[in-house]
Amino acid sequence: MAEKPKNTPGGKKDDDVPTTGHSWDGIEEYDNPMPRWWVWIFLITVVWSLGYWVAYPAWPGIQSATSGLLGYSSRANVATELEEFEARNEQWFAQLVEADLDAIREDPELHRFAVNAGASVFAAQCSQCHGAGGAGVQAQGYPNLLNDAWLWGGTMEAITTTVTWGIRNEDYPDARWSQMPAFGVDGLLDDDEIDAITQYVLAMSGQEHDEALLELGAEEYEWNCASCHGDDGGGNYDLGAPALNNQVWFYGGSEEDIRHSIYYSRFGVMPGFETRLREAEIRAVAAYVHQLGGGQ
């Protein structure tokens, strides 16, 4: 938009230039022709677009688009690239299966591949319960994998077994299995005895407790709990019994949480992945979990 001047810079009226007829506040718009170079570029792009429609997929149909004379397909290209990467990875997966579990850590390149591949498997299959970073969810029974506290052992072999068969699930006869008695619900202990054991476990884990109940709690613990959790509360990998003499808890470590566990018992279930993952993927995720919190 430009105000139509009365005189040109040379002193002549510019009455030969037509206008579009638009006028606003005395300002009129010249109807000058487009630059020739711009017109040619525009025409070239039109011709180019016609050729593109013919050469590449462009026109949508009922079920698919036209394939174009060149037969180009970004989906097919991606599939080809994935196949190439899968072929490269298969060499490493084969080494994972053939290698001794403990020897995987001794091979830096193989271990690096296993950890990276295991991270992908963990994100897809395990993070829903254990969290994206492996920190778990306390008070819901999802163990924290970032520490060195293990229910069933933290060796590569132990972790692989746990991932393969799971814990307390009925799909696999080889699943890890243990069951804590429900001392209150089943009437094995009365309320006073359960209260005493609760205070003893609080003391064992270094928390505030009722000294008056420790003697009875120690006696009841020895008779009812030590066979699984150990005399000193150190736990038992063979039974999946957690240690009680630290600050690591799977269902919370408050007085209320501990009493609830004794009274009602806990029965966490983990699925097995023997039919969901290949052996190489199970070994890879085991290597990933092993290095998270300092495996045994």
C-alpha contacts under 8 A as a table, 3 or more apart, distances in Angstrom:
res1	aa1	res2	aa2	distance
1	M	27	I	7.38
1	M	28	E	6.93
1	M	29	E	5.27
1	M	30	Y	7.61
2	A	27	I	6.20
2	A	28	E	6.43
2	A	29	E	6.12
2	A	30	Y	7.64
3	E	26	G	7.06
3	E	27	I	4.34
3	E	28	E	5.70
3	E	29	E	7.45
4	K	27	I	6.41
4	K	28	E	5.92
4	K	29	E	7.58
4	K	30	Y	7.78
5	P	8	T	6.71
5	P	13	K	7.83
5	P	14	D	7.28
6	K	13	K	5.81
6	K	14	D	6.99
7	N	10	G	7.60
7	N	11	G	5.41
7	N	12	K	5.15
7	N	13	K	4.26
7	N	14	D	6.15
8	T	11	G	5.22
8	T	12	K	5.12
8	T	13	K	5.63
8	T	14	D	5.86
9	P	12	K	7.41
14	D	17	V	6.36
15	D	18	P	7.57
17	V	30	Y	6.82
17	V	31	D	7.25
17	V	32	N	7.36
18	P	30	Y	6.10
18	P	31	D	5.60
18	P	32	N	7.51
19	T	22	H	7.40
19	T	28	E	6.75
19	T	29	E	5.47
19	T	30	Y	4.22
19	T	31	D	4.67
19	T	32	N	7.90
20	T	28	E	7.68
20	T	29	E	5.76
20	T	30	Y	6.04
20	T	31	D	5.20
21	G	28	E	7.09
21	G	29	E	7.11
22	H	28	E	5.77
22	H	29	E	6.01
23	S	26	G	6.13
23	S	27	I	5.38
23	S	28	E	4.51
23	S	29	E	6.91
24	W	27	I	5.13
24	W	28	E	6.65
34	M	38	W	6.89
34	M	39	V	6.73
35	P	38	W	5.37
35	P	39	V	6.51
36	R	39	V	5.14
36	R	40	W	6.36
37	W	40	W	5.23
37	W	41	I	6.31
38	W	41	I	5.17
38	W	42	F	6.19
39	V	42	F	5.06
39	V	43	L	6.25
40	W	43	L	5.08
40	W	44	I	6.13
41	I	44	I	5.02
41	I	45	T	6.26
42	F	45	T	5.22
42	F	46	V	6.41
43	L	46	V	5.08
43	L	47	V	6.37
44	I	47	V	5.15
44	I	48	W	6.03
45	T	48	W	4.83
45	T	49	S	6.02
46	V	49	S	5.20
46	V	50	L	6.45
47	V	50	L	5.19
47	V	51	G	6.42
48	W	51	G	5.14
48	W	52	Y	6.12
49	S	52	Y	4.90
49	S	53	W	6.18
50	L	53	W	5.23
50	L	54	V	6.57
51	G	54	V	5.20
51	G	55	A	6.10
52	Y	55	A	5.10
52	Y	56	Y	5.72
53	W	56	Y	5.72
53	W	57	P	6.80
53	W	58	A	5.45
53	W	59	W	7.38
53	W	68	G	7.30
54	V	57	P	7.64
54	V	58	A	7.79
54	V	68	G	5.55
54	V	69	L	6.37
55	A	68	G	4.64
55	A	69	L	4.65
55	A	70	L	5.42
55	A	71	G	7.78
56	Y	66	T	7.89
56	Y	67	S	6.42
56	Y	68	G	4.23
56	Y	69	L	6.53
56	Y	70	L	6.17
56	Y	71	G	6.82
56	Y	72	Y	6.15
57	P	65	A	6.17
57	P	66	T	5.00
57	P	67	S	4.52
57	P	68	G	4.76
57	P	71	G	7.53
57	P	72	Y	6.99
57	P	73	S	7.71
58	A	65	A	6.36
58	A	66	T	6.01
58	A	67	S	7.56
58	A	68	G	7.38
59	W	65	A	5.39
59	W	66	T	5.38
60	P	64	S	6.16
60	P	65	A	4.06
60	P	66	T	6.41
61	G	64	S	5.10
61	G	65	A	5.02
61	G	66	T	7.04
62	I	65	A	7.88
67	S	70	L	7.68
67	S	71	G	5.33
67	S	72	Y	6.92
67	S	73	S	7.76
68	G	71	G	5.32
68	G	72	Y	7.07
73	S	76	A	5.19
73	S	77	N	6.31
74	S	77	N	4.97
74	S	78	V	6.19
75	R	78	V	5.16
75	R	79	A	6.20
76	A	79	A	5.00
76	A	80	T	6.14
77	N	80	T	5.06
77	N	81	E	6.25
78	V	81	E	5.10
78	V	82	L	6.14
79	A	82	L	5.08
79	A	83	E	6.19
80	T	83	E	5.09
80	T	84	E	6.29
81	E	84	E	5.03
81	E	85	F	6.31
82	L	85	F	5.15
82	L	86	E	5.99
83	E	86	E	4.97
83	E	87	A	6.07
84	E	87	A	5.14
84	E	88	R	6.44
85	F	88	R	5.07
85	F	89	N	6.12
86	E	89	N	4.99
86	E	90	E	5.99
87	A	90	E	5.18
87	A	91	Q	7.09
88	R	91	Q	5.80
88	R	92	W	7.40
89	N	92	W	5.23
89	N	93	F	6.14
90	E	93	F	4.87
90	E	94	A	5.96
91	Q	94	A	5.23
91	Q	95	Q	6.52
92	W	95	Q	5.04
92	W	96	L	6.26
92	W	110	L	7.06
92	W	113	F	7.39
93	F	96	L	4.95
93	F	97	V	6.40
93	F	280	A	5.41
93	F	281	E	7.72
94	A	97	V	5.28
94	A	98	E	6.30
94	A	280	A	7.23
95	Q	98	E	5.09
95	Q	99	A	5.87
95	Q	110	L	7.71
96	L	99	A	5.37
96	L	104	I	7.30
96	L	110	L	7.36
96	L	114	A	7.49
96	L	280	A	5.76
96	L	283	R	7.00
96	L	284	A	7.56
97	V	279	E	6.72
97	V	280	A	5.40
97	V	283	R	7.57
99	A	103	A	6.42
99	A	104	I	6.45
100	D	103	A	5.07
100	D	104	I	6.59
101	L	104	I	5.60
101	L	105	R	7.99
101	L	156	M	6.15
101	L	157	E	6.56
101	L	283	R	7.73
102	D	105	R	6.17
102	D	106	E	7.49
102	D	156	M	6.50
102	D	157	E	7.86
103	A	106	E	5.08
103	A	107	D	6.78
104	I	107	D	5.57
104	I	108	P	7.95
104	I	110	L	6.32
104	I	111	H	5.48
105	R	108	P	6.64
105	R	110	L	7.72
105	R	111	H	5.34
106	E	111	H	7.49
107	D	110	L	5.37
107	D	111	H	5.87
108	P	111	H	5.13
108	P	112	R	6.00
109	E	112	R	5.11
109	E	113	F	6.25
110	L	113	F	5.14
110	L	114	A	6.08
111	H	114	A	4.95
111	H	115	V	6.10
111	H	287	A	7.43
112	R	115	V	5.25
112	R	116	N	6.23
113	F	116	N	5.20
113	F	117	A	5.98
114	A	117	A	5.17
114	A	118	G	5.72
114	A	283	R	7.56
114	A	284	A	4.50
114	A	285	V	7.35
114	A	287	A	6.20
114	A	288	Y	6.96
115	V	118	G	4.93
115	V	119	A	6.03
115	V	284	A	6.15
115	V	285	V	7.02
115	V	287	A	5.74
115	V	288	Y	4.50
116	N	119	A	5.16
116	N	120	S	6.74
116	N	288	Y	7.44
117	A	120	S	5.34
117	A	121	V	6.49
117	A	281	E	7.43
117	A	284	A	6.00
117	A	285	V	7.23
118	G	121	V	4.98
118	G	122	F	5.92
118	G	281	E	6.71
118	G	282	I	7.85
118	G	283	R	7.82
118	G	284	A	4.36
118	G	285	V	3.74
118	G	286	A	7.11
118	G	287	A	6.79
118	G	288	Y	5.14
118	G	289	V	7.97
119	A	122	F	5.01
119	A	123	A	6.13
119	A	285	V	6.57
119	A	288	Y	6.09
120	S	123	A	5.19
120	S	124	A	6.37
121	V	124	A	5.22
121	V	125	Q	5.85
121	V	126	C	7.50
121	V	281	E	6.98
121	V	284	A	7.92
121	V	285	V	6.19
122	F	125	Q	5.24
122	F	126	C	4.75
122	F	127	S	5.96
122	F	285	V	6.14
123	A	126	C	6.04
123	A	127	S	5.11
123	A	128	Q	7.94
123	A	132	A	6.33
124	A	127	S	6.74
125	Q	128	Q	7.09
126	C	129	C	6.01
126	C	130	H	6.08
126	C	131	G	7.53
127	S	130	H	4.94
127	S	131	G	4.37
127	S	132	A	4.72
127	S	133	G	7.42
127	S	134	G	6.79
128	Q	131	G	5.82
128	Q	132	A	7.40
129	C	136	G	6.60
129	C	137	V	7.41
129	C	142	Y	6.12
130	H	133	G	7.63
130	H	134	G	4.99
130	H	135	A	6.09
130	H	136	G	3.95
130	H	137	V	6.61
130	H	142	Y	5.77
130	H	143	P	6.65
130	H	144	N	6.81
130	H	145	L	7.51
131	G	134	G	4.93
131	G	135	A	5.79
131	G	136	G	5.29
131	G	137	V	7.30
132	A	135	A	7.68
134	G	144	N	6.11
134	G	145	L	5.22
134	G	146	L	6.17
134	G	292	L	7.84
135	A	143	P	7.38
135	A	144	N	4.44
135	A	145	L	5.85
135	A	146	L	5.93
136	G	142	Y	4.98
136	G	143	P	5.03
136	G	144	N	4.30
136	G	145	L	6.84
137	V	140	Q	5.78
137	V	141	G	6.72
137	V	142	Y	5.10
137	V	143	P	6.76
137	V	144	N	7.12
137	V	250	F	7.91
138	Q	141	G	6.08
138	Q	142	Y	6.37
138	Q	143	P	7.08
138	Q	144	N	7.71
138	Q	249	W	6.81
138	Q	250	F	5.36
138	Q	251	Y	5.65
138	Q	252	G	6.01
139	A	142	Y	7.89
139	A	249	W	7.71
139	A	250	F	5.90
139	A	251	Y	3.57
139	A	252	G	4.59
140	Q	250	F	6.95
140	Q	251	Y	5.57
141	G	250	F	4.72
141	G	251	Y	5.17
141	G	268	G	6.38
142	Y	250	F	6.47
143	P	250	F	5.80
144	N	147	N	6.64
144	N	250	F	7.98
145	L	148	D	7.60
145	L	289	V	6.78
145	L	292	L	6.64
145	L	293	G	6.07
146	L	292	L	5.29
146	L	293	G	4.04
146	L	294	G	7.76
147	N	292	L	7.60
147	N	293	G	4.35
147	N	294	G	6.90
148	D	154	G	7.46
148	D	293	G	5.45
148	D	294	G	5.86
148	D	295	G	6.39
148	D	296	Q	7.76
149	A	154	G	7.95
149	A	248	V	7.31
150	W	153	G	5.14
150	W	154	G	5.70
150	W	237	Y	7.44
150	W	242	P	7.52
151	L	235	G	7.95
151	L	236	N	7.50
151	L	237	Y	5.66
151	L	240	G	4.73
151	L	241	A	6.18
151	L	242	P	5.49
152	W	158	A	6.74
152	W	159	I	7.85
152	W	162	T	7.64
152	W	236	N	7.73
152	W	237	Y	4.34
152	W	238	D	6.30
152	W	239	L	7.21
152	W	240	G	4.92
152	W	241	A	7.91
153	G	158	A	5.52
153	G	159	I	7.04
153	G	237	Y	5.37
153	G	238	D	8.00
153	G	296	Q	7.64
154	G	158	A	5.92
154	G	159	I	5.94
154	G	290	H	6.91
154	G	295	G	5.04
154	G	296	Q	4.98
155	T	158	A	5.07
155	T	159	I	6.13
155	T	290	H	7.25
155	T	295	G	5.86
155	T	296	Q	4.70
156	M	159	I	5.27
156	M	160	T	6.02
156	M	286	A	6.41
156	M	287	A	6.80
156	M	290	H	6.50
156	M	295	G	7.45
156	M	296	Q	7.66
157	E	160	T	5.12
157	E	161	T	6.17
158	A	161	T	5.17
158	A	162	T	6.27
159	I	162	T	5.08
159	I	163	V	6.15
159	I	286	A	5.72
159	I	289	V	7.88
159	I	290	H	7.42
160	T	163	V	5.20
160	T	164	T	5.98
160	T	282	I	6.57
160	T	283	R	6.20
160	T	286	A	5.44
161	T	164	T	5.10
161	T	165	W	6.16
161	T	166	G	7.71
162	T	165	W	5.60
162	T	166	G	5.05
162	T	167	I	6.80
162	T	175	A	7.49
162	T	176	R	6.86
162	T	272	G	7.56
163	V	166	G	5.49
163	V	272	G	5.98
163	V	273	F	6.09
163	V	274	E	7.84
163	V	282	I	6.74
163	V	286	A	7.34
164	T	272	G	5.24
164	T	273	F	4.99
164	T	274	E	4.81
164	T	282	I	6.77
165	W	172	Y	6.20
165	W	174	D	6.10
165	W	175	A	4.57
165	W	176	R	7.01
165	W	271	P	7.18
165	W	272	G	4.14
165	W	273	F	6.38
165	W	274	E	6.30
166	G	169	N	6.65
166	G	172	Y	7.93
166	G	175	A	5.20
166	G	176	R	6.21
166	G	269	V	7.62
166	G	270	M	4.99
166	G	271	P	4.76
166	G	272	G	3.85
166	G	273	F	7.10
167	I	175	A	5.29
167	I	176	R	4.47
167	I	177	W	6.04
167	I	268	G	7.64
167	I	269	V	5.39
167	I	270	M	4.72
167	I	271	P	6.58
167	I	272	G	7.28
168	R	175	A	6.07
168	R	176	R	5.79
168	R	177	W	4.94
168	R	178	S	7.12
168	R	267	F	7.76
168	R	268	G	7.20
168	R	269	V	5.14
168	R	270	M	6.69
169	N	172	Y	6.64
169	N	175	A	6.45
169	N	269	V	5.93
169	N	270	M	6.62
169	N	271	P	6.27
169	N	272	G	7.60
170	E	173	P	6.81
170	E	175	A	7.77
171	D	272	G	7.71
172	Y	175	A	5.39
172	Y	272	G	7.33
175	A	272	G	7.34
176	R	240	G	7.95
177	W	239	L	7.47
177	W	240	G	7.76
178	S	239	L	5.93
178	S	240	G	6.57
179	Q	266	R	7.79
179	Q	267	F	6.65
180	M	265	S	5.70
180	M	266	R	6.61
180	M	267	F	7.47
181	P	186	D	7.76
181	P	262	I	7.91
181	P	264	Y	7.94
181	P	265	S	5.92
182	A	185	V	5.49
182	A	186	D	5.68
182	A	188	L	7.73
182	A	261	S	7.92
182	A	262	I	6.36
182	A	263	Y	5.47
182	A	264	Y	4.66
182	A	265	S	4.50
183	F	186	D	5.60
183	F	187	G	5.98
183	F	188	L	4.77
183	F	189	L	5.44
183	F	194	I	7.78
183	F	262	I	5.97
183	F	263	Y	5.14
183	F	264	Y	6.84
183	F	265	S	7.32
184	G	187	G	5.09
184	G	188	L	6.22
184	G	189	L	5.80
184	G	190	D	6.60
184	G	191	D	7.25
184	G	194	I	7.46
184	G	262	I	7.00
184	G	263	Y	4.08
184	G	264	Y	6.25
185	V	188	L	7.83
185	V	263	Y	6.13
185	V	264	Y	5.90
187	G	190	D	6.69
189	L	193	E	5.94
189	L	194	I	6.35
190	D	193	E	5.44
190	D	194	I	6.31
191	D	194	I	5.09
191	D	195	D	6.06
192	D	195	D	5.06
192	D	196	A	6.19
193	E	196	A	5.03
193	E	197	I	6.29
193	E	216	L	7.32
193	E	217	G	6.93
193	E	220	E	6.86
194	I	197	I	5.18
194	I	198	T	6.13
194	I	259	R	6.91
194	I	262	I	6.89
194	I	263	Y	7.10
195	D	198	T	5.05
195	D	199	Q	6.38
195	D	213	L	7.91
195	D	217	G	7.80
195	D	259	R	6.97
196	A	199	Q	5.23
196	A	200	Y	6.28
196	A	213	L	5.10
196	A	214	L	6.45
196	A	216	L	5.95
196	A	217	G	4.18
196	A	218	A	7.95
196	A	220	E	7.75
197	I	200	Y	4.91
197	I	201	V	6.16
197	I	214	L	7.78
197	I	216	L	7.60
197	I	217	G	4.21
197	I	218	A	6.92
197	I	220	E	6.44
197	I	221	Y	5.96
198	T	201	V	5.25
198	T	202	L	6.24
198	T	217	G	7.34
198	T	255	E	6.73
198	T	258	I	6.17
198	T	259	R	5.62
198	T	262	I	7.78
199	Q	202	L	4.99
199	Q	203	A	6.21
199	Q	209	H	5.34
199	Q	210	D	6.01
199	Q	211	E	7.92
199	Q	213	L	6.60
199	Q	214	L	6.49
199	Q	217	G	6.75
199	Q	255	E	7.63
200	Y	203	A	5.08
200	Y	204	M	6.08
200	Y	209	H	7.51
200	Y	213	L	7.47
200	Y	214	L	5.40
200	Y	217	G	5.15
200	Y	218	A	6.17
200	Y	221	Y	7.73
201	V	204	M	4.84
201	V	205	S	6.16
201	V	244	L	6.65
201	V	245	N	7.59
201	V	258	I	7.92
202	L	205	S	5.28
202	L	206	G	6.38
202	L	207	Q	5.10
202	L	208	E	6.56
202	L	209	H	5.88
202	L	255	E	7.11
203	A	206	G	5.10
203	A	207	Q	5.44
203	A	208	E	6.56
203	A	209	H	5.78
204	M	207	Q	7.55
204	M	232	D	7.97
204	M	233	G	7.34
204	M	244	L	6.85
204	M	245	N	5.10
204	M	246	N	7.76
205	S	244	L	6.13
205	S	245	N	4.31
205	S	246	N	4.94
205	S	247	Q	6.20
206	G	245	N	7.50
206	G	246	N	7.47
210	D	213	L	5.79
210	D	214	L	6.96
211	E	214	L	5.33
212	A	215	E	7.23
213	L	216	L	5.63
213	L	217	G	5.93
214	L	217	G	4.82
214	L	218	A	5.87
215	E	218	A	5.27
215	E	219	E	6.41
216	L	219	E	5.16
216	L	220	E	6.20
217	G	220	E	5.19
217	G	221	Y	5.87
218	A	221	Y	5.06
218	A	222	E	6.15
219	E	222	E	5.27
219	E	223	W	6.46
220	E	223	W	5.15
220	E	224	N	5.92
220	E	225	C	7.66
221	Y	224	N	5.26
221	Y	225	C	4.89
221	Y	226	A	6.04
222	E	225	C	5.93
222	E	226	A	5.00
222	E	227	S	7.64
222	E	231	D	6.89
223	W	226	A	6.79
223	W	227	S	7.89
224	N	227	S	7.17
225	C	228	C	5.90
225	C	229	H	6.00
225	C	230	G	7.51
226	A	229	H	5.05
226	A	230	G	4.46
226	A	231	D	4.88
226	A	232	D	7.77
226	A	233	G	7.12
227	S	230	G	5.82
227	S	231	D	7.48
228	C	235	G	6.73
228	C	236	N	6.27
228	C	239	L	6.88
228	C	241	A	6.00
229	H	232	D	7.79
229	H	233	G	5.13
229	H	234	G	6.14
229	H	235	G	4.13
229	H	236	N	5.93
229	H	241	A	5.61
229	H	242	P	6.60
229	H	243	A	6.32
229	H	244	L	7.21
230	G	233	G	4.83
230	G	234	G	5.56
230	G	235	G	5.52
230	G	236	N	6.91
231	D	234	G	7.49
232	D	245	N	7.13
233	G	243	A	5.42
233	G	244	L	4.81
233	G	245	N	5.20
234	G	242	P	7.43
234	G	243	A	4.42
234	G	244	L	6.26
234	G	245	N	6.15
235	G	240	G	7.75
235	G	241	A	5.12
235	G	242	P	4.74
235	G	243	A	3.92
235	G	244	L	6.82
236	N	239	L	5.58
236	N	240	G	6.01
236	N	241	A	5.04
236	N	242	P	6.69
236	N	243	A	7.41
237	Y	240	G	4.97
237	Y	241	A	6.44
237	Y	242	P	7.84
238	D	241	A	7.81
243	A	246	N	6.77
243	A	248	V	7.95
244	L	247	Q	7.79
244	L	248	V	7.92
247	Q	253	G	7.38
248	V	253	G	7.83
249	W	252	G	5.22
249	W	253	G	5.66
251	Y	257	D	6.75
251	Y	261	S	7.88
252	G	257	D	5.51
252	G	258	I	7.19
253	G	257	D	5.85
253	G	258	I	5.95
254	S	257	D	5.10
254	S	258	I	6.13
255	E	258	I	5.30
255	E	259	R	6.14
256	E	259	R	5.25
256	E	260	H	6.09
257	D	260	H	5.06
257	D	261	S	6.28
258	I	261	S	5.13
258	I	262	I	6.38
259	R	262	I	5.15
259	R	263	Y	6.01
260	H	263	Y	5.13
260	H	264	Y	5.80
260	H	265	S	7.25
261	S	264	Y	5.52
261	S	265	S	4.67
261	S	266	R	5.98
262	I	265	S	5.45
272	G	275	T	7.75
273	F	276	R	4.81
273	F	277	L	5.68
273	F	282	I	7.59
274	E	277	L	5.96
274	E	278	R	7.24
274	E	279	E	7.55
274	E	282	I	7.98
275	T	278	R	7.53
277	L	281	E	5.90
277	L	282	I	6.25
278	R	281	E	5.17
278	R	282	I	6.31
279	E	282	I	5.08
279	E	283	R	6.23
280	A	283	R	5.13
280	A	284	A	6.08
281	E	284	A	4.86
281	E	285	V	6.16
282	I	285	V	5.31
282	I	286	A	6.11
283	R	286	A	4.98
283	R	287	A	6.21
284	A	287	A	5.13
284	A	288	Y	6.30
285	V	288	Y	4.87
285	V	289	V	6.14
286	A	289	V	5.18
286	A	290	H	5.92
287	A	290	H	5.00
287	A	291	Q	6.37
288	Y	291	Q	5.56
288	Y	292	L	6.44
289	V	292	L	5.13
289	V	293	G	7.34
289	V	295	G	7.82
290	H	293	G	6.60
290	H	294	G	6.23
290	H	295	G	4.53
290	H	296	Q	7.75
291	Q	294	G	5.26
291	Q	295	G	5.95
292	L	295	G	7.52
